[in-house]
């Protein structure tokens, strides 16, 4: 799920920035903005879609483990009801 979210965000970022800078020409990058060479997308927006979702999803995963009392790397057995 995390990989899908990150890839979808990257795809949308590349598409949106191409649409706005090349097709619509509604804005442009300054000379100071480094670009991702094969895509022409700004480095900062590209990195935001790599770093921010990864950190957020990692935080949620760690937080949910702490709340459930699970230990990293160990699977808990399902609870069984007594008949």
Biopython code that builds the backbone (N, CA, C, O; Angstrom):
import numpy as np
from Bio.PDB.StructureBuilder import StructureBuilder

atoms = [
    (1, "UNK", "N", (0.828, -1.184, 0.000)),
    (1, "UNK", "CA", (0.000, 0.000, 0.000)),
    (1, "UNK", "C", (0.880, 1.258, 0.000)),
    (1, "UNK", "O", (0.607, 2.216, -0.723)),
    (2, "UNK", "N", (1.935, 1.241, 0.819)),
    (2, "UNK", "CA", (2.806, 2.413, 0.904)),
    (2, "UNK", "C", (3.478, 2.695, -0.435)),
    (2, "UNK", "O", (3.553, 3.843, -0.872)),
    (3, "UNK", "N", (3.961, 1.647, -1.076)),
    (3, "UNK", "CA", (4.624, 1.819, -2.370)),
    (3, "UNK", "C", (3.645, 2.372, -3.406)),
    (3, "UNK", "O", (4.010, 3.241, -4.198)),
    (4, "UNK", "N", (2.424, 1.884, -3.406)),
    (4, "UNK", "CA", (1.407, 2.368, -4.344)),
    (4, "UNK", "C", (1.121, 3.847, -4.102)),
    (4, "UNK", "O", (1.016, 4.622, -5.053)),
    (5, "UNK", "N", (0.994, 4.244, -2.842)),
    (5, "UNK", "CA", (0.724, 5.651, -2.515)),
    (5, "UNK", "C", (1.868, 6.548, -2.970)),
    (5, "UNK", "O", (1.636, 7.617, -3.535)),
    (6, "UNK", "N", (3.096, 6.118, -2.725)),
    (6, "UNK", "CA", (4.252, 6.922, -3.111)),
    (6, "UNK", "C", (4.369, 7.022, -4.626)),
    (6, "UNK", "O", (4.617, 8.102, -5.162)),
    (7, "UNK", "N", (4.190, 5.893, -5.321)),
    (7, "UNK", "CA", (4.277, 5.920, -6.790)),
    (7, "UNK", "C", (3.160, 6.748, -7.419)),
    (7, "UNK", "O", (3.387, 7.459, -8.398)),
    (8, "UNK", "N", (1.962, 6.656, -6.862)),
    (8, "UNK", "CA", (0.849, 7.466, -7.379)),
    (8, "UNK", "C", (1.130, 8.950, -7.163)),
    (8, "UNK", "O", (0.861, 9.769, -8.042)),
    (9, "UNK", "N", (1.662, 9.294, -6.011)),
    (9, "UNK", "CA", (2.010, 10.686, -5.729)),
    (9, "UNK", "C", (3.101, 11.195, -6.659)),
    (9, "UNK", "O", (3.026, 12.320, -7.154)),
    (10, "UNK", "N", (4.112, 10.371, -6.896)),
    (10, "UNK", "CA", (5.184, 10.757, -7.827)),
    (10, "UNK", "C", (4.635, 10.955, -9.237)),
    (10, "UNK", "O", (4.964, 11.931, -9.911)),
    (11, "UNK", "N", (3.796, 10.019, -9.673)),
    (11, "UNK", "CA", (3.220, 10.134, -11.021)),
    (11, "UNK", "C", (2.423, 11.427, -11.138)),
    (11, "UNK", "O", (2.575, 12.163, -12.113)),
    (12, "UNK", "N", (1.568, 11.711, -10.146)),
    (12, "UNK", "CA", (0.754, 12.915, -10.211)),
    (12, "UNK", "C", (1.628, 14.164, -10.186)),
    (12, "UNK", "O", (1.347, 15.122, -10.905)),
    (13, "UNK", "N", (2.677, 14.172, -9.378)),
    (13, "UNK", "CA", (3.571, 15.327, -9.309)),
    (13, "UNK", "C", (4.224, 15.592, -10.656)),
    (13, "UNK", "O", (4.237, 16.728, -11.130)),
    (14, "UNK", "N", (4.764, 14.552, -11.272)),
    (14, "UNK", "CA", (5.422, 14.704, -12.573)),
    (14, "UNK", "C", (4.420, 15.193, -13.611)),
    (14, "UNK", "O", (4.711, 16.116, -14.373)),
    (15, "UNK", "N", (3.238, 14.575, -13.643)),
    (15, "UNK", "CA", (2.215, 14.973, -14.615)),
    (15, "UNK", "C", (1.747, 16.409, -14.388)),
    (15, "UNK", "O", (1.665, 17.196, -15.330)),
    (16, "UNK", "N", (1.441, 16.745, -13.133)),
    (16, "UNK", "CA", (0.934, 18.069, -12.813)),
    (16, "UNK", "C", (1.949, 19.162, -13.138)),
    (16, "UNK", "O", (1.598, 20.209, -13.682)),
    (17, "UNK", "N", (3.197, 18.909, -12.800)),
    (17, "UNK", "CA", (4.211, 19.925, -13.073)),
    (17, "UNK", "C", (4.469, 20.062, -14.565)),
    (17, "UNK", "O", (4.706, 21.170, -15.047)),
    (18, "UNK", "N", (4.427, 18.962, -15.304)),
    (18, "UNK", "CA", (4.546, 19.055, -16.763)),
    (18, "UNK", "C", (3.376, 19.850, -17.327)),
    (18, "UNK", "O", (3.561, 20.743, -18.154)),
    (19, "UNK", "N", (2.164, 19.517, -16.872)),
    (19, "UNK", "CA", (0.957, 20.189, -17.361)),
    (19, "UNK", "C", (1.028, 21.694, -17.126)),
    (19, "UNK", "O", (0.707, 22.480, -18.018)),
    (20, "UNK", "N", (1.445, 22.094, -15.935)),
    (20, "UNK", "CA", (1.457, 23.517, -15.591)),
    (20, "UNK", "C", (2.650, 24.290, -16.152)),
    (20, "UNK", "O", (2.521, 25.472, -16.468)),
    (21, "UNK", "N", (3.802, 23.644, -16.279)),
    (21, "UNK", "CA", (4.976, 24.378, -16.773)),
    (21, "UNK", "C", (5.136, 24.305, -18.283)),
    (21, "UNK", "O", (5.584, 25.272, -18.900)),
    (22, "UNK", "N", (4.782, 23.192, -18.884)),
    (22, "UNK", "CA", (5.000, 23.022, -20.315)),
    (22, "UNK", "C", (3.739, 23.256, -21.150)),
    (22, "UNK", "O", (3.773, 23.988, -22.139)),
    (23, "UNK", "N", (2.648, 22.644, -20.756)),
    (23, "UNK", "CA", (1.423, 22.699, -21.558)),
    (23, "UNK", "C", (0.646, 23.998, -21.331)),
    (23, "UNK", "O", (0.414, 24.759, -22.270)),
    (24, "UNK", "N", (0.250, 24.244, -20.093)),
    (24, "UNK", "CA", (-0.515, 25.463, -19.784)),
    (24, "UNK", "C", (0.377, 26.700, -19.673)),
    (24, "UNK", "O", (-0.071, 27.822, -19.906)),
    (25, "UNK", "N", (1.618, 26.484, -19.321)),
    (25, "UNK", "CA", (2.588, 27.556, -19.087)),
    (25, "UNK", "C", (2.051, 28.578, -18.089)),
    (25, "UNK", "O", (2.226, 29.784, -18.259)),
    (26, "UNK", "N", (1.391, 28.070, -17.037)),
    (26, "UNK", "CA", (0.817, 28.944, -16.021)),
    (26, "UNK", "C", (1.857, 29.397, -15.001)),
    (26, "UNK", "O", (1.627, 30.365, -14.276)),
    (27, "UNK", "N", (2.987, 28.718, -14.936)),
    (27, "UNK", "CA", (4.098, 29.124, -14.084)),
    (27, "UNK", "C", (5.349, 28.423, -14.579)),
    (27, "UNK", "O", (5.289, 27.548, -15.444)),
    (28, "UNK", "N", (6.480, 28.817, -14.020)),
    (28, "UNK", "CA", (7.752, 28.194, -14.416)),
    (28, "UNK", "C", (8.687, 28.139, -13.221)),
    (28, "UNK", "O", (8.482, 28.823, -12.218)),
    (29, "UNK", "N", (9.708, 27.320, -13.345)),
    (29, "UNK", "CA", (10.717, 27.206, -12.301)),
    (29, "UNK", "C", (11.693, 28.367, -12.414)),
    (29, "UNK", "O", (11.912, 28.909, -13.497)),
    (30, "UNK", "N", (12.275, 28.740, -11.281)),
    (30, "UNK", "CA", (13.351, 29.729, -11.325)),
    (30, "UNK", "C", (14.637, 29.016, -11.726)),
    (30, "UNK", "O", (14.692, 27.787, -11.760)),
    (31, "UNK", "N", (15.642, 29.778, -12.022)),
    (31, "UNK", "CA", (16.939, 29.204, -12.386)),
    (31, "UNK", "C", (17.543, 28.419, -11.223)),
    (31, "UNK", "O", (18.323, 27.492, -11.438)),
    (32, "UNK", "N", (17.188, 28.785, -9.998)),
    (32, "UNK", "CA", (17.765, 28.135, -8.823)),
    (32, "UNK", "C", (17.192, 26.742, -8.548)),
    (32, "UNK", "O", (17.787, 25.975, -7.791)),
    (33, "UNK", "N", (16.051, 26.403, -9.149)),
    (33, "UNK", "CA", (15.415, 25.108, -8.888)),
    (33, "UNK", "C", (16.137, 23.995, -9.641)),
    (33, "UNK", "O", (16.165, 24.004, -10.872)),
    (34, "UNK", "N", (16.723, 23.035, -8.918)),
    (34, "UNK", "CA", (17.315, 21.891, -9.612)),
    (34, "UNK", "C", (16.201, 21.001, -10.170)),
    (34, "UNK", "O", (15.162, 20.825, -9.533)),
    (35, "UNK", "N", (16.420, 20.451, -11.348)),
    (35, "UNK", "CA", (15.425, 19.612, -12.002)),
    (35, "UNK", "C", (15.879, 18.161, -12.034)),
    (35, "UNK", "O", (17.077, 17.877, -12.062)),
    (36, "UNK", "N", (14.915, 17.241, -12.029)),
    (36, "UNK", "CA", (15.205, 15.816, -12.202)),
    (36, "UNK", "C", (15.378, 15.613, -13.705)),
    (36, "UNK", "O", (14.411, 15.746, -14.455)),
    (37, "UNK", "N", (16.599, 15.290, -14.163)),
    (37, "UNK", "CA", (16.937, 15.332, -15.590)),
    (37, "UNK", "C", (15.974, 14.644, -16.574)),
    (37, "UNK", "O", (15.524, 15.298, -17.514)),
    (38, "UNK", "N", (15.645, 13.378, -16.402)),
    (38, "UNK", "CA", (14.811, 12.796, -17.463)),
    (38, "UNK", "C", (13.373, 13.302, -17.463)),
    (38, "UNK", "O", (12.681, 13.199, -18.476)),
    (39, "UNK", "N", (12.916, 13.847, -16.336)),
    (39, "UNK", "CA", (11.507, 14.242, -16.206)),
    (39, "UNK", "C", (11.284, 15.731, -16.358)),
    (39, "UNK", "O", (10.220, 16.157, -16.807)),
    (40, "UNK", "N", (12.272, 16.525, -15.990)),
    (40, "UNK", "CA", (12.107, 17.973, -16.024)),
    (40, "UNK", "C", (11.285, 18.500, -14.869)),
    (40, "UNK", "O", (10.873, 19.660, -14.878)),
    (41, "UNK", "N", (11.042, 17.669, -13.882)),
    (41, "UNK", "CA", (10.283, 18.048, -12.695)),
    (41, "UNK", "C", (11.228, 18.649, -11.673)),
    (41, "UNK", "O", (12.393, 18.257, -11.602)),
    (42, "UNK", "N", (10.750, 19.586, -10.889)),
    (42, "UNK", "CA", (11.563, 20.174, -9.835)),
    (42, "UNK", "C", (11.973, 19.126, -8.812)),
    (42, "UNK", "O", (11.189, 18.246, -8.460)),
    (43, "UNK", "N", (13.196, 19.229, -8.344)),
    (43, "UNK", "CA", (13.712, 18.250, -7.391)),
    (43, "UNK", "C", (12.958, 18.290, -6.064)),
    (43, "UNK", "O", (12.678, 17.241, -5.484)),
    (44, "UNK", "N", (12.629, 19.475, -5.583)),
    (44, "UNK", "CA", (11.953, 19.595, -4.290)),
    (44, "UNK", "C", (10.581, 18.920, -4.278)),
    (44, "UNK", "O", (10.319, 18.129, -3.372)),
    (45, "UNK", "N", (9.686, 19.195, -5.247)),
    (45, "UNK", "CA", (8.396, 18.496, -5.231)),
    (45, "UNK", "C", (8.557, 16.982, -5.391)),
    (45, "UNK", "O", (7.806, 16.209, -4.797)),
    (46, "UNK", "N", (9.524, 16.568, -6.184)),
    (46, "UNK", "CA", (9.769, 15.139, -6.396)),
    (46, "UNK", "C", (10.187, 14.472, -5.081)),
    (46, "UNK", "O", (9.669, 13.416, -4.719)),
    (47, "UNK", "N", (11.124, 15.101, -4.376)),
    (47, "UNK", "CA", (11.582, 14.541, -3.103)),
    (47, "UNK", "C", (10.491, 14.563, -2.034)),
    (47, "UNK", "O", (10.442, 13.685, -1.173)),
    (48, "UNK", "N", (9.621, 15.564, -2.091)),
    (48, "UNK", "CA", (8.524, 15.616, -1.127)),
    (48, "UNK", "C", (7.646, 14.385, -1.243)),
    (48, "UNK", "O", (7.167, 13.868, -0.234)),
    (49, "UNK", "N", (7.428, 13.907, -2.466)),
    (49, "UNK", "CA", (6.591, 12.724, -2.641)),
    (49, "UNK", "C", (7.328, 11.426, -2.343)),
    (49, "UNK", "O", (6.708, 10.364, -2.290)),
    (50, "UNK", "N", (8.623, 11.495, -2.152)),
    (50, "UNK", "CA", (9.364, 10.318, -1.685)),
    (50, "UNK", "C", (9.475, 10.314, -0.162)),
    (50, "UNK", "O", (9.279, 9.280, 0.476)),
    (51, "UNK", "N", (9.786, 11.459, 0.410)),
    (51, "UNK", "CA", (10.120, 11.528, 1.834)),
    (51, "UNK", "C", (8.891, 11.648, 2.732)),
    (51, "UNK", "O", (8.748, 10.876, 3.680)),
    (52, "UNK", "N", (8.006, 12.597, 2.452)),
    (52, "UNK", "CA", (6.872, 12.856, 3.351)),
    (52, "UNK", "C", (5.958, 11.633, 3.503)),
    (52, "UNK", "O", (5.659, 11.258, 4.637)),
    (53, "UNK", "N", (5.501, 10.993, 2.419)),
    (53, "UNK", "CA", (4.644, 9.805, 2.615)),
    (53, "UNK", "C", (5.372, 8.667, 3.324)),
    (53, "UNK", "O", (4.774, 7.981, 4.154)),
    (54, "UNK", "N", (6.646, 8.454, 3.014)),
    (54, "UNK", "CA", (7.388, 7.373, 3.666)),
    (54, "UNK", "C", (7.490, 7.620, 5.172)),
    (54, "UNK", "O", (7.304, 6.694, 5.962)),
    (55, "UNK", "N", (7.780, 8.841, 5.571)),
    (55, "UNK", "CA", (7.873, 9.172, 6.994)),
    (55, "UNK", "C", (6.503, 9.046, 7.658)),
    (55, "UNK", "O", (6.396, 8.483, 8.747)),
    (56, "UNK", "N", (5.466, 9.561, 7.020)),
    (56, "UNK", "CA", (4.119, 9.516, 7.597)),
    (56, "UNK", "C", (3.629, 8.081, 7.748)),
    (56, "UNK", "O", (3.092, 7.720, 8.795)),
    (57, "UNK", "N", (3.806, 7.266, 6.725)),
    (57, "UNK", "CA", (3.357, 5.877, 6.802)),
    (57, "UNK", "C", (4.175, 5.092, 7.829)),
    (57, "UNK", "O", (3.631, 4.238, 8.528)),
    (58, "UNK", "N", (5.463, 5.371, 7.925)),
    (58, "UNK", "CA", (6.286, 4.732, 8.947)),
    (58, "UNK", "C", (5.839, 5.111, 10.344)),
    (58, "UNK", "O", (5.803, 4.265, 11.238)),
    (59, "UNK", "N", (5.500, 6.365, 10.537)),
    (59, "UNK", "CA", (5.016, 6.833, 11.835)),
    (59, "UNK", "C", (3.708, 6.146, 12.209)),
    (59, "UNK", "O", (3.542, 5.704, 13.346)),
    (60, "UNK", "N", (2.790, 6.054, 11.271)),
    (60, "UNK", "CA", (1.498, 5.417, 11.537)),
    (60, "UNK", "C", (1.698, 3.940, 11.867)),
    (60, "UNK", "O", (1.068, 3.412, 12.783)),
    (61, "UNK", "N", (2.570, 3.283, 11.125)),
    (61, "UNK", "CA", (2.826, 1.861, 11.379)),
    (61, "UNK", "C", (3.418, 1.662, 12.770)),
    (61, "UNK", "O", (2.991, 0.772, 13.505)),
    (62, "UNK", "N", (4.399, 2.483, 13.133)),
    (62, "UNK", "CA", (5.028, 2.377, 14.444)),
    (62, "UNK", "C", (4.026, 2.702, 15.548)),
    (62, "UNK", "O", (3.992, 2.034, 16.581)),
    (63, "UNK", "N", (3.220, 3.718, 15.325)),
    (63, "UNK", "CA", (2.229, 4.132, 16.311)),
    (63, "UNK", "C", (1.180, 3.049, 16.541)),
    (63, "UNK", "O", (0.786, 2.802, 17.680)),
    (64, "UNK", "N", (0.729, 2.406, 15.477)),
    (64, "UNK", "CA", (-0.284, 1.359, 15.623)),
    (64, "UNK", "C", (0.293, 0.128, 16.318)),
    (64, "UNK", "O", (-0.428, -0.564, 17.037)),
    (65, "UNK", "N", (1.579, -0.155, 16.114)),
    (65, "UNK", "CA", (2.225, -1.269, 16.816)),
    (65, "UNK", "C", (2.285, -1.009, 18.314)),
    (65, "UNK", "O", (2.040, -1.905, 19.121)),
    (66, "UNK", "N", (2.611, 0.216, 18.674)),
    (66, "UNK", "CA", (2.717, 0.556, 20.095)),
    (66, "UNK", "C", (1.357, 0.480, 20.773)),
    (66, "UNK", "O", (1.262, 0.042, 21.920)),
    (67, "UNK", "N", (0.320, 0.895, 20.090)),
    (67, "UNK", "CA", (-1.019, 0.860, 20.682)),
    (67, "UNK", "C", (-1.521, -0.565, 20.858)),
    (67, "UNK", "O", (-2.217, -0.863, 21.829)),
    (68, "UNK", "N", (-1.169, -1.460, 19.915)),
    (68, "UNK", "CA", (-1.647, -2.838, 20.000)),
    (68, "UNK", "C", (-0.778, -3.693, 20.906)),
    (68, "UNK", "O", (-1.163, -4.808, 21.258)),
    (69, "UNK", "N", (0.391, -3.188, 21.290)),
    (69, "UNK", "CA", (1.278, -3.943, 22.155)),
    (69, "UNK", "C", (2.108, -4.964, 21.405)),
    (69, "UNK", "O", (2.782, -5.783, 22.030)),
    (70, "UNK", "N", (2.078, -4.937, 20.096)),
    (70, "UNK", "CA", (2.849, -5.890, 19.289)),
    (70, "UNK", "C", (4.319, -5.529, 19.330)),
    (70, "UNK", "O", (4.685, -4.357, 19.412)),
    (71, "UNK", "N", (5.143, -6.537, 19.272)),
    (71, "UNK", "CA", (6.572, -6.318, 19.207)),
    (71, "UNK", "C", (7.007, -6.422, 17.751)),
    (71, "UNK", "O", (6.515, -7.288, 17.027)),
    (72, "UNK", "N", (7.916, -5.561, 17.306)),
    (72, "UNK", "CA", (8.367, -5.609, 15.916)),
    (72, "UNK", "C", (8.925, -6.978, 15.559)),
    (72, "UNK", "O", (9.718, -7.551, 16.306)),
    (73, "UNK", "N", (8.515, -7.485, 14.439)),
    (73, "UNK", "CA", (9.028, -8.756, 13.941)),
    (73, "UNK", "C", (8.310, -9.983, 14.473)),
    (73, "UNK", "O", (8.590, -11.093, 14.021)),
    (74, "UNK", "N", (7.398, -9.822, 15.416)),
    (74, "UNK", "CA", (6.670, -10.960, 15.963)),
    (74, "UNK", "C", (5.211, -10.889, 15.561)),
    (74, "UNK", "O", (4.579, -9.836, 15.645)),
    (75, "UNK", "N", (4.685, -12.022, 15.124)),
    (75, "UNK", "CA", (3.261, -12.081, 14.791)),
    (75, "UNK", "C", (2.502, -12.567, 16.008)),
    (75, "UNK", "O", (2.933, -13.489, 16.700)),
    (76, "UNK", "N", (1.389, -11.951, 16.254)),
    (76, "UNK", "CA", (0.568, -12.394, 17.362)),
    (76, "UNK", "C", (-0.435, -13.408, 16.857)),
    (76, "UNK", "O", (-0.957, -13.301, 15.747)),
    (77, "UNK", "N", (-0.695, -14.410, 17.712)),
    (77, "UNK", "CA", (-1.687, -15.408, 17.336)),
    (77, "UNK", "C", (-3.079, -14.810, 17.502)),
    (77, "UNK", "O", (-3.310, -14.011, 18.410)),
    (78, "UNK", "N", (-4.005, -15.194, 16.628)),
    (78, "UNK", "CA", (-5.373, -14.671, 16.774)),
    (78, "UNK", "C", (-6.016, -15.185, 18.057)),
    (78, "UNK", "O", (-5.722, -16.292, 18.507)),
    (79, "UNK", "N", (-6.880, -14.387, 18.631)),
    (79, "UNK", "CA", (-7.592, -14.783, 19.844)),
    (79, "UNK", "C", (-8.679, -15.781, 19.455)),
    (79, "UNK", "O", (-9.381, -15.607, 18.459)),
    (80, "UNK", "N", (-8.798, -16.820, 20.259)),
    (80, "UNK", "CA", (-9.849, -17.822, 20.007)),
    (80, "UNK", "C", (-10.888, -17.736, 21.102)),
    (80, "UNK", "O", (-10.565, -17.579, 22.280)),
    (81, "UNK", "N", (-12.110, -17.838, 20.704)),
    (81, "UNK", "CA", (-13.210, -17.834, 21.668)),
    (81, "UNK", "C", (-13.415, -19.227, 22.202)),
    (81, "UNK", "O", (-13.305, -20.216, 21.476)),
    (82, "UNK", "N", (-13.712, -19.289, 23.473)),
    (82, "UNK", "CA", (-14.049, -20.582, 24.063)),
    (82, "UNK", "C", (-15.513, -20.868, 23.841)),
    (82, "UNK", "O", (-16.357, -19.981, 23.974)),
    (83, "UNK", "N", (-15.811, -22.093, 23.508)),
    (83, "UNK", "CA", (-17.190, -22.455, 23.207)),
    (83, "UNK", "C", (-18.006, -22.678, 24.447)),
    (83, "UNK", "O", (-19.193, -22.990, 24.357)),
]
sb = StructureBuilder()
sb.init_structure("model")
sb.init_model(0)
sb.init_chain("A")
sb.init_seg("    ")
for serial, (resi, resn, name, xyz) in enumerate(atoms, 1):
    if name == "N":
        sb.init_residue(resn, " ", resi, " ")
    sb.init_atom(name, np.array(xyz, "f"), 0.0, 1.0, " ", f" {name:<3s}", serial, name[0])
structure = sb.get_structure()
